[in-house]
Amino acid sequence: MIQMSNITKRFGEQTVLSGVTFKVQEKEIFGMLGPSGAGKTTIINILTNQLSADSGTHSIGVSPRETGLMLDEDGLFVRLSCLENLNIFADIYGISRRKSREALKSVGLELAAKKAVGQLSKAMRQRLALARAILNRPRVLFLDEPTGGLDPATARGIHKLILGLRERGSTIFLTTHNMDEAVRLCDRVVLLHMGVIVEQGAPAEICKRHEAVKTVPDLEEVFIKMTGVELE
């Protein structure tokens, strides 16, 4: 459903991605793990044609109208209400505005429908950004650290929603530096360090290859052993 082949990207003298290659299968949750600055967001921006790669190829097996995107910079209109924000995108997608209320309900914001975005907490803004990303019921969904900075209870609610989207047929590309989140959600992961994929596979398989099998979250131990860098 998603693939990259030998992607390289430079900004001036700095190489931020080097030979990145992976495939994402349909209806799986694919995780990309790495510390801040590893190149995770750059990869999403290339896949969604917001950036051009210097070399290599990439593709997504659906049209742009069948994708959803949630980035760290949410781009919400702060003077408009939650519902008004979603209605704008419902009109862009050419879908019923009823979907806006359904999306708000799915992330637990139905009671905040008329509240201005500028009055929302960070956690509520992230949930609204997620509602916008799933408004068109995308077949491919990109989530860039969707639970960063959220309290555990809110994060668990978003995890449940993500798993439900996969069950309904979405392919999900997730970036995170939260090892527990990756293990809880992802069918397969890649470990990204300084723009290079250093390992990939199912979390348990990676742990087994590197003899870190006491618990699956020892995947973080594998990353530190391979790179000398902590994820957070």
N, C-alpha and C positions, 0 to 999 in steps of 0.2 A: 504493500500500500504506500509506503514511503521508502525512498532509498537515496543514499549519497554514495558517490564513488570518487575517491581520491580528491576530495575538496581541499583547496588551499585558499587562504585569505590573508592578505596583508593590509595593515594600515601604516603607510609610510615605511619605515625601516623595520617595523615590528610584524612578525609572522604570528597571527593569532590562531590560525587553523593550519594543520599540516597533514595532508594525506588522509583526511577523515573519510572512512568508509563504513557503512552499516545498512541494514535493511530492517524495516518494521513490517511485520505481518498484519494482515487484516484482523480486526477485532481483538487486538492485544493491547495491553498497557506496556509501553516501552519507556524505560527510565534512563535518563542521562544524568550521571552523578559527577560532581566535581566542585571544587571550592569556587568562590567568587573570582571572576576573571579567567576561568578556565576556557571559556569560549562557548558556553552553552547557549546563551542568548544570541550570539552571532550565528550559530547553526540554525536556530529557529528563524532568524531574519533572512537567511539565505533560502531556506526551504519555502518560506512564504513570499519570496521575491521582493523583500524590502531591501535586500542587499544583493549585490552580484559577487559571485566567487571569482577569484583570479584564475583558477583552473579547476577541472573536474566537472562532474555532472550530478544532477539531482532531479528527482521527480516525485510527484504526489499523484496517486491514482484516482483523484476526484477533482472536480472543478472548484475554483475559489468559492463559489456560492455554497459548496458542501463542506466547507471548513469553518472551524471556530478557533479563536485566538484569545488567550489571556496572557498579557505581559505584565511585567513589574510596574511599568508606567501605564496606569489604567486608561488615561485619556477621557475620563468622564466629564460631562458638562456640570460644573459645580453649582450653577445657579438654577439648574433644572431639577425636577424631582426624579426619584428613581424610575417611576413609571414613564415620565416624559423621555428620559434617556433611552429606555428600551423601545419606546414607540418610534423614535427616530430610526433605529436600526431595523425594526419591523417593517417600516415603510421602505427602507433601502432594499431589504431582502424581498419585498413584495409579499409579505405574509400578514395574516390577520393580527391586529393589535391584541386580540385575546391571548396570543402567545406570550405577550409581555407579562400579563398577570400570572400566567402559568409558570413562566420562568422565575418570577419573583417568589412565588409560592415554593418552588422547588429548592430555593436556597434560604427559605425562612424569612423573607423580607416582605411578605404580603402586607403586613401592618405598617410598613414604612413606605408604601407606594407613593404617597403624596409628600414625603419628606425630601427637602432639598439635599443634593449630594454633599454640599458643603457642610452640612450639619451631621454627617455620618461619621462614625468611628472608623478607624482603619480596617477593622475586621468586617464591618458592614460594607465598606467600599469594595473590599476584595470579593465579598459574596455577590455584590452587584456586578462587578466585572465578570465574574464567572457566569452569572445569569445572562449577561449579554453574549458571552462566548457560546452558550448552548441554546440561544434563542431560536436559531434556525435548525435545531436538532442535527448538528453536523455529523457527517460520517467520519471526518478526521478532526480531532481536537488537539490543539497545542496549548499546554499549560506550563508557564514559566514560573516555577516556585510558587504554586498557588496557595500554599499555607504558610509562607514565610511570615514570621512575626505574629502569628495567630495563637490564641490560647489553645490548650489541648482539646477542650470540648468542641470548639468551633472547627478545629482541624479534623477531628473525627467525623463531624457532620459532612465536611467537604469530601473526605475519603469515601464515605458511604455513597455520596452522590456520584463520585467518579466511578466507583465500582458498578453502580446502577447504569451509568451511561455505557460502560463496556458491555454489560449484559444485554442492553438494547441494541447493540451492534456497532457502537462507535470504536474507532481506532484512536488511541490516546497516546500522545507523545508528551512526556512529563519530564521537566528538569527539576532537580532538587539537590540540596546538600544535606538533606535529612535522611540518614540511613534507615531509620525505622520506617519512615514513609515509603521509601523505595521497596523495602522488604514486604511491607504490608500490601502494597498496591501492584507492583510490577511483575509481569511475566518474565521479562528479560531486562537487563540493564547494560549500559556501557559505562566505563570509568574513564573520565576525560581529565587530562592533566596538561596544562600549558598548550592546549590546542591539539593534543595527540591522544587518540584512544589507546589506553594501555591494557585494557582487558574488557571482555564482553561475554555475555551469556546469562543463564538463569542465576539468580543470587546464590542458591545452594550449590550449583555447579562450580561457580567461581571460588566459593569458600573451600570446596573439596579439593580443587586443583591446587590451592595454596595452603592446604592443611590448616585451615581456620574453621574447623567444623564443630566447635563447641556450641555455638549458636549462629544462626544465620546473620544477625547483625554484626558478626565478626568480619563481614564484608568491609567494614570501615578499617579494621585492622589490616586487611589485605591492601587497601588503598594506601595507607600510611607506610606499609612495608615496601610497596612498589615505588612510591613517590617521595616519601619523607615529609608529606604535607597532610595536615588535618583537613577534613572536609569543611568544617565551620570556622 
